[in-house]
Amino acid sequence: ENRLFIEVEDTGGGIDEKNLSRIFNPFFTTKEKSFGLGLSIAYKIINEHNGKLTARNGSKGAIFRLEFEVENKMFA
């Protein structure tokens, strides 16, 4: 099985540990002027393509990891 991993890390200080398990829930937000839909929509789209979207804290900020199964051997 061939997998493609993409990781993106920001420098925003990370995600509060108590919120990490909730950030992909629809309407979850810590911001006053936000609907809390962006990450839940991204999670759903990636999931519908048999991928995974996960988040964790790194040394500088949040790290988002996208994981997909690769069928084309050119990318393996």
PDB file of N, CA, C and O in Angstrom:
ATOM      1  N   GLU A   1       0.849  -1.185   0.000  1.00  0.00           N
ATOM      2  CA  GLU A   1       0.000   0.000   0.000  1.00  0.00           C
ATOM      3  C   GLU A   1       0.886   1.238   0.000  1.00  0.00           C
ATOM      4  O   GLU A   1       1.759   1.378   0.856  1.00  0.00           O
ATOM      5  N   ASN A   2       0.669   2.121  -0.943  1.00  0.00           N
ATOM      6  CA  ASN A   2       1.432   3.359  -1.055  1.00  0.00           C
ATOM      7  C   ASN A   2       0.618   4.507  -0.483  1.00  0.00           C
ATOM      8  O   ASN A   2      -0.569   4.652  -0.775  1.00  0.00           O
ATOM      9  N   ARG A   3       1.272   5.320   0.335  1.00  0.00           N
ATOM     10  CA  ARG A   3       0.604   6.447   0.977  1.00  0.00           C
ATOM     11  C   ARG A   3       1.365   7.731   0.676  1.00  0.00           C
ATOM     12  O   ARG A   3       2.591   7.733   0.562  1.00  0.00           O
ATOM     13  N   LEU A   4       0.621   8.814   0.549  1.00  0.00           N
ATOM     14  CA  LEU A   4       1.187  10.143   0.374  1.00  0.00           C
ATOM     15  C   LEU A   4       0.868  10.937   1.629  1.00  0.00           C
ATOM     16  O   LEU A   4      -0.282  10.982   2.065  1.00  0.00           O
ATOM     17  N   PHE A   5       1.885  11.563   2.212  1.00  0.00           N
ATOM     18  CA  PHE A   5       1.704  12.380   3.405  1.00  0.00           C
ATOM     19  C   PHE A   5       2.097  13.817   3.089  1.00  0.00           C
ATOM     20  O   PHE A   5       3.127  14.070   2.464  1.00  0.00           O
ATOM     21  N   ILE A   6       1.274  14.743   3.525  1.00  0.00           N
ATOM     22  CA  ILE A   6       1.570  16.168   3.401  1.00  0.00           C
ATOM     23  C   ILE A   6       1.389  16.769   4.785  1.00  0.00           C
ATOM     24  O   ILE A   6       0.330  16.627   5.397  1.00  0.00           O
ATOM     25  N   GLU A   7       2.426  17.443   5.280  1.00  0.00           N
ATOM     26  CA  GLU A   7       2.322  18.104   6.579  1.00  0.00           C
ATOM     27  C   GLU A   7       2.547  19.598   6.412  1.00  0.00           C
ATOM     28  O   GLU A   7       3.438  20.036   5.684  1.00  0.00           O
ATOM     29  N   VAL A   8       1.719  20.365   7.104  1.00  0.00           N
ATOM     30  CA  VAL A   8       1.822  21.819   7.098  1.00  0.00           C
ATOM     31  C   VAL A   8       1.885  22.269   8.547  1.00  0.00           C
ATOM     32  O   VAL A   8       1.035  21.903   9.359  1.00  0.00           O
ATOM     33  N   GLU A   9       2.906  23.070   8.868  1.00  0.00           N
ATOM     34  CA  GLU A   9       3.054  23.569  10.236  1.00  0.00           C
ATOM     35  C   GLU A   9       3.017  25.093  10.218  1.00  0.00           C
ATOM     36  O   GLU A   9       3.644  25.734   9.374  1.00  0.00           O
ATOM     37  N   ASP A  10       2.277  25.660  11.158  1.00  0.00           N
ATOM     38  CA  ASP A  10       2.258  27.113  11.266  1.00  0.00           C
ATOM     39  C   ASP A  10       3.100  27.542  12.466  1.00  0.00           C
ATOM     40  O   ASP A  10       3.681  26.707  13.159  1.00  0.00           O
ATOM     41  N   THR A  11       3.157  28.832  12.698  1.00  0.00           N
ATOM     42  CA  THR A  11       3.927  29.360  13.827  1.00  0.00           C
ATOM     43  C   THR A  11       3.025  30.125  14.780  1.00  0.00           C
ATOM     44  O   THR A  11       3.465  31.062  15.446  1.00  0.00           O
ATOM     45  N   GLY A  12       1.771  29.727  14.844  1.00  0.00           N
ATOM     46  CA  GLY A  12       0.792  30.451  15.641  1.00  0.00           C
ATOM     47  C   GLY A  12       0.692  30.044  17.096  1.00  0.00           C
ATOM     48  O   GLY A  12      -0.232  30.481  17.782  1.00  0.00           O
ATOM     49  N   GLY A  13       1.599  29.229  17.592  1.00  0.00           N
ATOM     50  CA  GLY A  13       1.565  28.865  19.003  1.00  0.00           C
ATOM     51  C   GLY A  13       0.831  27.569  19.298  1.00  0.00           C
ATOM     52  O   GLY A  13       0.855  27.099  20.435  1.00  0.00           O
ATOM     53  N   GLY A  14       0.185  26.985  18.313  1.00  0.00           N
ATOM     54  CA  GLY A  14      -0.467  25.689  18.516  1.00  0.00           C
ATOM     55  C   GLY A  14      -1.926  25.792  18.912  1.00  0.00           C
ATOM     56  O   GLY A  14      -2.508  26.875  18.978  1.00  0.00           O
ATOM     57  N   ILE A  15      -2.494  24.626  19.173  1.00  0.00           N
ATOM     58  CA  ILE A  15      -3.906  24.497  19.535  1.00  0.00           C
ATOM     59  C   ILE A  15      -3.977  24.035  20.982  1.00  0.00           C
ATOM     60  O   ILE A  15      -3.279  23.100  21.375  1.00  0.00           O
ATOM     61  N   ASP A  16      -4.807  24.680  21.761  1.00  0.00           N
ATOM     62  CA  ASP A  16      -4.979  24.282  23.158  1.00  0.00           C
ATOM     63  C   ASP A  16      -5.308  22.792  23.218  1.00  0.00           C
ATOM     64  O   ASP A  16      -6.194  22.322  22.504  1.00  0.00           O
ATOM     65  N   GLU A  17      -4.608  22.061  24.054  1.00  0.00           N
ATOM     66  CA  GLU A  17      -4.783  20.603  24.151  1.00  0.00           C
ATOM     67  C   GLU A  17      -6.236  20.206  24.386  1.00  0.00           C
ATOM     68  O   GLU A  17      -6.682  19.178  23.876  1.00  0.00           O
ATOM     69  N   LYS A  18      -6.977  20.997  25.143  1.00  0.00           N
ATOM     70  CA  LYS A  18      -8.374  20.646  25.424  1.00  0.00           C
ATOM     71  C   LYS A  18      -9.255  20.768  24.179  1.00  0.00           C
ATOM     72  O   LYS A  18     -10.361  20.228  24.148  1.00  0.00           O
ATOM     73  N   ASN A  19      -8.774  21.473  23.158  1.00  0.00           N
ATOM     74  CA  ASN A  19      -9.550  21.670  21.929  1.00  0.00           C
ATOM     75  C   ASN A  19      -9.131  20.748  20.784  1.00  0.00           C
ATOM     76  O   ASN A  19      -9.862  20.628  19.801  1.00  0.00           O
ATOM     77  N   LEU A  20      -7.982  20.102  20.888  1.00  0.00           N
ATOM     78  CA  LEU A  20      -7.476  19.289  19.778  1.00  0.00           C
ATOM     79  C   LEU A  20      -8.474  18.242  19.305  1.00  0.00           C
ATOM     80  O   LEU A  20      -8.587  18.005  18.103  1.00  0.00           O
ATOM     81  N   SER A  21      -9.185  17.624  20.203  1.00  0.00           N
ATOM     82  CA  SER A  21     -10.132  16.568  19.815  1.00  0.00           C
ATOM     83  C   SER A  21     -11.426  17.134  19.233  1.00  0.00           C
ATOM     84  O   SER A  21     -12.269  16.376  18.753  1.00  0.00           O
ATOM     85  N   ARG A  22     -11.590  18.449  19.269  1.00  0.00           N
ATOM     86  CA  ARG A  22     -12.849  19.064  18.833  1.00  0.00           C
ATOM     87  C   ARG A  22     -12.728  19.919  17.576  1.00  0.00           C
ATOM     88  O   ARG A  22     -13.748  20.352  17.039  1.00  0.00           O
ATOM     89  N   ILE A  23     -11.526  20.174  17.096  1.00  0.00           N
ATOM     90  CA  ILE A  23     -11.351  21.178  16.039  1.00  0.00           C
ATOM     91  C   ILE A  23     -11.984  20.805  14.706  1.00  0.00           C
ATOM     92  O   ILE A  23     -12.235  21.685  13.883  1.00  0.00           O
ATOM     93  N   PHE A  24     -12.247  19.522  14.473  1.00  0.00           N
ATOM     94  CA  PHE A  24     -12.868  19.112  13.216  1.00  0.00           C
ATOM     95  C   PHE A  24     -14.388  19.005  13.332  1.00  0.00           C
ATOM     96  O   PHE A  24     -15.056  18.650  12.361  1.00  0.00           O
ATOM     97  N   ASN A  25     -14.933  19.306  14.497  1.00  0.00           N
ATOM     98  CA  ASN A  25     -16.388  19.282  14.682  1.00  0.00           C
ATOM     99  C   ASN A  25     -17.019  20.518  14.040  1.00  0.00           C
ATOM    100  O   ASN A  25     -16.507  21.627  14.195  1.00  0.00           O
ATOM    101  N   PRO A  26     -18.137  20.330  13.316  1.00  0.00           N
ATOM    102  CA  PRO A  26     -18.822  21.488  12.734  1.00  0.00           C
ATOM    103  C   PRO A  26     -19.217  22.496  13.815  1.00  0.00           C
ATOM    104  O   PRO A  26     -19.697  22.120  14.885  1.00  0.00           O
ATOM    105  N   PHE A  27     -19.013  23.742  13.528  1.00  0.00           N
ATOM    106  CA  PHE A  27     -19.388  24.881  14.368  1.00  0.00           C
ATOM    107  C   PHE A  27     -18.510  25.051  15.606  1.00  0.00           C
ATOM    108  O   PHE A  27     -18.802  25.902  16.445  1.00  0.00           O
ATOM    109  N   PHE A  28     -17.444  24.265  15.740  1.00  0.00           N
ATOM    110  CA  PHE A  28     -16.520  24.495  16.853  1.00  0.00           C
ATOM    111  C   PHE A  28     -15.583  25.637  16.478  1.00  0.00           C
ATOM    112  O   PHE A  28     -14.951  25.611  15.422  1.00  0.00           O
ATOM    113  N   THR A  29     -15.500  26.617  17.331  1.00  0.00           N
ATOM    114  CA  THR A  29     -14.593  27.740  17.108  1.00  0.00           C
ATOM    115  C   THR A  29     -14.188  28.344  18.441  1.00  0.00           C
ATOM    116  O   THR A  29     -14.916  28.244  19.428  1.00  0.00           O
ATOM    117  N   THR A  30     -13.036  28.962  18.460  1.00  0.00           N
ATOM    118  CA  THR A  30     -12.594  29.727  19.625  1.00  0.00           C
ATOM    119  C   THR A  30     -12.568  31.216  19.288  1.00  0.00           C
ATOM    120  O   THR A  30     -12.176  32.043  20.110  1.00  0.00           O
ATOM    121  N   LYS A  31     -12.990  31.542  18.068  1.00  0.00           N
ATOM    122  CA  LYS A  31     -12.972  32.929  17.608  1.00  0.00           C
ATOM    123  C   LYS A  31     -14.366  33.534  17.689  1.00  0.00           C
ATOM    124  O   LYS A  31     -15.372  32.848  17.511  1.00  0.00           O
ATOM    125  N   GLU A  32     -14.402  34.823  17.960  1.00  0.00           N
ATOM    126  CA  GLU A  32     -15.676  35.519  18.108  1.00  0.00           C
ATOM    127  C   GLU A  32     -16.425  35.657  16.781  1.00  0.00           C
ATOM    128  O   GLU A  32     -17.649  35.526  16.742  1.00  0.00           O
ATOM    129  N   LYS A  33     -15.701  35.919  15.707  1.00  0.00           N
ATOM    130  CA  LYS A  33     -16.345  36.134  14.405  1.00  0.00           C
ATOM    131  C   LYS A  33     -16.011  34.994  13.451  1.00  0.00           C
ATOM    132  O   LYS A  33     -15.360  35.202  12.426  1.00  0.00           O
ATOM    133  N   SER A  34     -16.451  33.809  13.787  1.00  0.00           N
ATOM    134  CA  SER A  34     -16.182  32.630  12.964  1.00  0.00           C
ATOM    135  C   SER A  34     -17.348  31.665  13.093  1.00  0.00           C
ATOM    136  O   SER A  34     -17.985  31.579  14.143  1.00  0.00           O
ATOM    137  N   PHE A  35     -17.617  30.948  12.026  1.00  0.00           N
ATOM    138  CA  PHE A  35     -18.688  29.952  12.061  1.00  0.00           C
ATOM    139  C   PHE A  35     -18.168  28.569  12.440  1.00  0.00           C
ATOM    140  O   PHE A  35     -18.966  27.680  12.739  1.00  0.00           O
ATOM    141  N   GLY A  36     -16.858  28.367  12.435  1.00  0.00           N
ATOM    142  CA  GLY A  36     -16.303  27.073  12.797  1.00  0.00           C
ATOM    143  C   GLY A  36     -16.577  25.985  11.780  1.00  0.00           C
ATOM    144  O   GLY A  36     -16.799  24.830  12.146  1.00  0.00           O
ATOM    145  N   LEU A  37     -16.563  26.341  10.513  1.00  0.00           N
ATOM    146  CA  LEU A  37     -16.871  25.354   9.474  1.00  0.00           C
ATOM    147  C   LEU A  37     -15.660  24.936   8.642  1.00  0.00           C
ATOM    148  O   LEU A  37     -15.676  23.855   8.054  1.00  0.00           O
ATOM    149  N   GLY A  38     -14.629  25.743   8.576  1.00  0.00           N
ATOM    150  CA  GLY A  38     -13.505  25.485   7.677  1.00  0.00           C
ATOM    151  C   GLY A  38     -12.851  24.130   7.860  1.00  0.00           C
ATOM    152  O   GLY A  38     -12.739  23.367   6.901  1.00  0.00           O
ATOM    153  N   LEU A  39     -12.417  23.817   9.072  1.00  0.00           N
ATOM    154  CA  LEU A  39     -11.738  22.545   9.301  1.00  0.00           C
ATOM    155  C   LEU A  39     -12.684  21.363   9.176  1.00  0.00           C
ATOM    156  O   LEU A  39     -12.276  20.294   8.723  1.00  0.00           O
ATOM    157  N   SER A  40     -13.939  21.535   9.570  1.00  0.00           N
ATOM    158  CA  SER A  40     -14.883  20.413   9.444  1.00  0.00           C
ATOM    159  C   SER A  40     -15.172  20.112   7.975  1.00  0.00           C
ATOM    160  O   SER A  40     -15.333  18.950   7.604  1.00  0.00           O
ATOM    161  N   ILE A  41     -15.238  21.140   7.142  1.00  0.00           N
ATOM    162  CA  ILE A  41     -15.449  20.932   5.704  1.00  0.00           C
ATOM    163  C   ILE A  41     -14.220  20.264   5.088  1.00  0.00           C
ATOM    164  O   ILE A  41     -14.354  19.323   4.306  1.00  0.00           O
ATOM    165  N   ALA A  42     -13.032  20.741   5.433  1.00  0.00           N
ATOM    166  CA  ALA A  42     -11.803  20.125   4.921  1.00  0.00           C
ATOM    167  C   ALA A  42     -11.726  18.659   5.337  1.00  0.00           C
ATOM    168  O   ALA A  42     -11.372  17.802   4.528  1.00  0.00           O
ATOM    169  N   TYR A  43     -12.055  18.370   6.588  1.00  0.00           N
ATOM    170  CA  TYR A  43     -12.031  16.997   7.099  1.00  0.00           C
ATOM    171  C   TYR A  43     -12.982  16.105   6.306  1.00  0.00           C
ATOM    172  O   TYR A  43     -12.637  14.984   5.935  1.00  0.00           O
ATOM    173  N   LYS A  44     -14.174  16.617   6.055  1.00  0.00           N
ATOM    174  CA  LYS A  44     -15.179  15.834   5.323  1.00  0.00           C
ATOM    175  C   LYS A  44     -14.739  15.569   3.885  1.00  0.00           C
ATOM    176  O   LYS A  44     -14.867  14.444   3.401  1.00  0.00           O
ATOM    177  N   ILE A  45     -14.228  16.580   3.200  1.00  0.00           N
ATOM    178  CA  ILE A  45     -13.785  16.417   1.813  1.00  0.00           C
ATOM    179  C   ILE A  45     -12.649  15.400   1.728  1.00  0.00           C
ATOM    180  O   ILE A  45     -12.665  14.517   0.870  1.00  0.00           O
ATOM    181  N   ILE A  46     -11.677  15.523   2.607  1.00  0.00           N
ATOM    182  CA  ILE A  46     -10.544  14.597   2.599  1.00  0.00           C
ATOM    183  C   ILE A  46     -11.013  13.185   2.920  1.00  0.00           C
ATOM    184  O   ILE A  46     -10.569  12.224   2.291  1.00  0.00           O
ATOM    185  N   ASN A  47     -11.904  13.053   3.889  1.00  0.00           N
ATOM    186  CA  ASN A  47     -12.453  11.747   4.254  1.00  0.00           C
ATOM    187  C   ASN A  47     -13.213  11.119   3.081  1.00  0.00           C
ATOM    188  O   ASN A  47     -13.119   9.911   2.864  1.00  0.00           O
ATOM    189  N   GLU A  48     -13.956  11.916   2.331  1.00  0.00           N
ATOM    190  CA  GLU A  48     -14.711  11.414   1.181  1.00  0.00           C
ATOM    191  C   GLU A  48     -13.795  10.925   0.054  1.00  0.00           C
ATOM    192  O   GLU A  48     -14.233  10.189  -0.830  1.00  0.00           O
ATOM    193  N   HIS A  49     -12.540  11.331   0.090  1.00  0.00           N
ATOM    194  CA  HIS A  49     -11.551  10.866  -0.882  1.00  0.00           C
ATOM    195  C   HIS A  49     -10.642   9.801  -0.261  1.00  0.00           C
ATOM    196  O   HIS A  49      -9.512   9.588  -0.702  1.00  0.00           O
ATOM    197  N   ASN A  50     -11.167   9.142   0.769  1.00  0.00           N
ATOM    198  CA  ASN A  50     -10.449   8.068   1.475  1.00  0.00           C
ATOM    199  C   ASN A  50      -9.132   8.534   2.076  1.00  0.00           C
ATOM    200  O   ASN A  50      -8.172   7.768   2.159  1.00  0.00           O
ATOM    201  N   GLY A  51      -9.094   9.781   2.488  1.00  0.00           N
ATOM    202  CA  GLY A  51      -7.907  10.325   3.128  1.00  0.00           C
ATOM    203  C   GLY A  51      -8.143  10.558   4.605  1.00  0.00           C
ATOM    204  O   GLY A  51      -9.235  10.335   5.127  1.00  0.00           O
ATOM    205  N   LYS A  52      -7.096  11.011   5.259  1.00  0.00           N
ATOM    206  CA  LYS A  52      -7.177  11.337   6.678  1.00  0.00           C
ATOM    207  C   LYS A  52      -6.603  12.726   6.892  1.00  0.00           C
ATOM    208  O   LYS A  52      -5.625  13.108   6.249  1.00  0.00           O
ATOM    209  N   LEU A  53      -7.208  13.474   7.786  1.00  0.00           N
ATOM    210  CA  LEU A  53      -6.700  14.775   8.204  1.00  0.00           C
ATOM    211  C   LEU A  53      -6.555  14.734   9.712  1.00  0.00           C
ATOM    212  O   LEU A  53      -7.527  14.493  10.428  1.00  0.00           O
ATOM    213  N   THR A  54      -5.354  14.965  10.195  1.00  0.00           N
ATOM    214  CA  THR A  54      -5.109  14.960  11.631  1.00  0.00           C
ATOM    215  C   THR A  54      -4.369  16.236  12.014  1.00  0.00           C
ATOM    216  O   THR A  54      -3.794  16.919  11.166  1.00  0.00           O
ATOM    217  N   ALA A  55      -4.395  16.542  13.302  1.00  0.00           N
ATOM    218  CA  ALA A  55      -3.708  17.728  13.808  1.00  0.00           C
ATOM    219  C   ALA A  55      -3.009  17.387  15.112  1.00  0.00           C
ATOM    220  O   ALA A  55      -3.484  16.573  15.904  1.00  0.00           O
ATOM    221  N   ARG A  56      -1.868  18.031  15.311  1.00  0.00           N
ATOM    222  CA  ARG A  56      -1.138  17.906  16.570  1.00  0.00           C
ATOM    223  C   ARG A  56      -0.325  19.183  16.754  1.00  0.00           C
ATOM    224  O   ARG A  56      -0.198  19.981  15.825  1.00  0.00           O
ATOM    225  N   ASN A  57       0.207  19.371  17.915  1.00  0.00           N
ATOM    226  CA  ASN A  57       1.049  20.526  18.170  1.00  0.00           C
ATOM    227  C   ASN A  57       2.507  20.167  17.942  1.00  0.00           C
ATOM    228  O   ASN A  57       2.970  19.096  18.335  1.00  0.00           O
ATOM    229  N   GLY A  58       3.214  21.076  17.303  1.00  0.00           N
ATOM    230  CA  GLY A  58       4.648  20.923  17.088  1.00  0.00           C
ATOM    231  C   GLY A  58       5.405  21.892  17.972  1.00  0.00           C
ATOM    232  O   GLY A  58       4.845  22.441  18.920  1.00  0.00           O
ATOM    233  N   SER A  59       6.662  22.102  17.671  1.00  0.00           N
ATOM    234  CA  SER A  59       7.490  22.981  18.496  1.00  0.00           C
ATOM    235  C   SER A  59       7.167  24.458  18.287  1.00  0.00           C
ATOM    236  O   SER A  59       7.414  25.276  19.174  1.00  0.00           O
ATOM    237  N   LYS A  60       6.611  24.811  17.112  1.00  0.00           N
ATOM    238  CA  LYS A  60       6.317  26.213  16.812  1.00  0.00           C
ATOM    239  C   LYS A  60       4.829  26.518  16.735  1.00  0.00           C
ATOM    240  O   LYS A  60       4.409  27.650  16.976  1.00  0.00           O
ATOM    241  N   GLY A  61       4.041  25.517  16.401  1.00  0.00           N
ATOM    242  CA  GLY A  61       2.615  25.750  16.211  1.00  0.00           C
ATOM    243  C   GLY A  61       1.899  24.467  15.881  1.00  0.00           C
ATOM    244  O   GLY A  61       2.381  23.379  16.196  1.00  0.00           O
ATOM    245  N   ALA A  62       0.754  24.589  15.251  1.00  0.00           N
ATOM    246  CA  ALA A  62      -0.053  23.424  14.891  1.00  0.00           C
ATOM    247  C   ALA A  62       0.511  22.757  13.643  1.00  0.00           C
ATOM    248  O   ALA A  62       1.008  23.422  12.734  1.00  0.00           O
ATOM    249  N   ILE A  63       0.424  21.437  13.617  1.00  0.00           N
ATOM    250  CA  ILE A  63       0.832  20.660  12.449  1.00  0.00           C
ATOM    251  C   ILE A  63      -0.387  19.903  11.952  1.00  0.00           C
ATOM    252  O   ILE A  63      -0.985  19.119  12.688  1.00  0.00           O
ATOM    253  N   PHE A  64      -0.750  20.142  10.706  1.00  0.00           N
ATOM    254  CA  PHE A  64      -1.852  19.415  10.072  1.00  0.00           C
ATOM    255  C   PHE A  64      -1.253  18.422   9.094  1.00  0.00           C
ATOM    256  O   PHE A  64      -0.385  18.761   8.289  1.00  0.00           O
ATOM    257  N   ARG A  65      -1.735  17.189   9.178  1.00  0.00           N
ATOM    258  CA  ARG A  65      -1.223  16.114   8.319  1.00  0.00           C
ATOM    259  C   ARG A  65      -2.352  15.559   7.468  1.00  0.00           C
ATOM    260  O   ARG A  65      -3.387  15.134   7.982  1.00  0.00           O
ATOM    261  N   LEU A  66      -2.137  15.571   6.161  1.00  0.00           N
ATOM    262  CA  LEU A  66      -3.066  14.964   5.206  1.00  0.00           C
ATOM    263  C   LEU A  66      -2.440  13.657   4.747  1.00  0.00           C
ATOM    264  O   LEU A  66      -1.244  13.597   4.460  1.00  0.00           O
ATOM    265  N   GLU A  67      -3.250  12.615   4.680  1.00  0.00           N
ATOM    266  CA  GLU A  67      -2.760  11.299   4.281  1.00  0.00           C
ATOM    267  C   GLU A  67      -3.713  10.713   3.250  1.00  0.00           C
ATOM    268  O   GLU A  67      -4.925  10.663   3.458  1.00  0.00           O
ATOM    269  N   PHE A  68      -3.140  10.269   2.129  1.00  0.00           N
ATOM    270  CA  PHE A  68      -3.939   9.690   1.054  1.00  0.00           C
ATOM    271  C   PHE A  68      -3.300   8.402   0.561  1.00  0.00           C
ATOM    272  O   PHE A  68      -2.079   8.252   0.576  1.00  0.00           O
ATOM    273  N   GLU A  69      -4.141   7.481   0.125  1.00  0.00           N
ATOM    274  CA  GLU A  69      -3.651   6.296  -0.553  1.00  0.00           C
ATOM    275  C   GLU A  69      -3.324   6.695  -1.988  1.00  0.00           C
ATOM    276  O   GLU A  69      -4.100   7.399  -2.632  1.00  0.00           O
ATOM    277  N   VAL A  70      -2.182   6.247  -2.483  1.00  0.00           N
ATOM    278  CA  VAL A  70      -1.744   6.588  -3.831  1.00  0.00           C
ATOM    279  C   VAL A  70      -1.894   5.363  -4.717  1.00  0.00           C
ATOM    280  O   VAL A  70      -1.333   4.304  -4.436  1.00  0.00           O
ATOM    281  N   GLU A  71      -2.657   5.521  -5.787  1.00  0.00           N
ATOM    282  CA  GLU A  71      -2.858   4.414  -6.720  1.00  0.00           C
ATOM    283  C   GLU A  71      -1.889   4.484  -7.889  1.00  0.00           C
ATOM    284  O   GLU A  71      -1.514   3.452  -8.445  1.00  0.00           O
ATOM    285  N   ASN A  72      -1.486   5.669  -8.263  1.00  0.00           N
ATOM    286  CA  ASN A  72      -0.583   5.861  -9.394  1.00  0.00           C
ATOM    287  C   ASN A  72       0.852   5.626  -8.931  1.00  0.00           C
ATOM    288  O   ASN A  72       1.332   6.323  -8.037  1.00  0.00           O
ATOM    289  N   LYS A  73       1.530   4.668  -9.517  1.00  0.00           N
ATOM    290  CA  LYS A  73       2.887   4.321  -9.091  1.00  0.00           C
ATOM    291  C   LYS A  73       3.886   5.455  -9.341  1.00  0.00           C
ATOM    292  O   LYS A  73       4.982   5.448  -8.780  1.00  0.00           O
ATOM    293  N   MET A  74       3.517   6.420 -10.171  1.00  0.00           N
ATOM    294  CA  MET A  74       4.391   7.551 -10.430  1.00  0.00           C
ATOM    295  C   MET A  74       4.647   8.346  -9.149  1.00  0.00           C
ATOM    296  O   MET A  74       5.716   8.936  -8.993  1.00  0.00           O
ATOM    297  N   PHE A  75       3.684   8.369  -8.238  1.00  0.00           N
ATOM    298  CA  PHE A  75       3.811   9.132  -7.005  1.00  0.00           C
ATOM    299  C   PHE A  75       4.287   8.288  -5.840  1.00  0.00           C
ATOM    300  O   PHE A  75       4.533   8.829  -4.762  1.00  0.00           O
ATOM    301  N   ALA A  76       4.422   7.008  -6.011  1.00  0.00           N
ATOM    302  CA  ALA A  76       4.787   6.110  -4.908  1.00  0.00           C
ATOM    303  C   ALA A  76       6.278   6.144  -4.651  1.00  0.00           C
ATOM    304  O   ALA A  76       6.766   5.450  -3.758  1.00  0.00           O
TER     305      ALA A  76
END
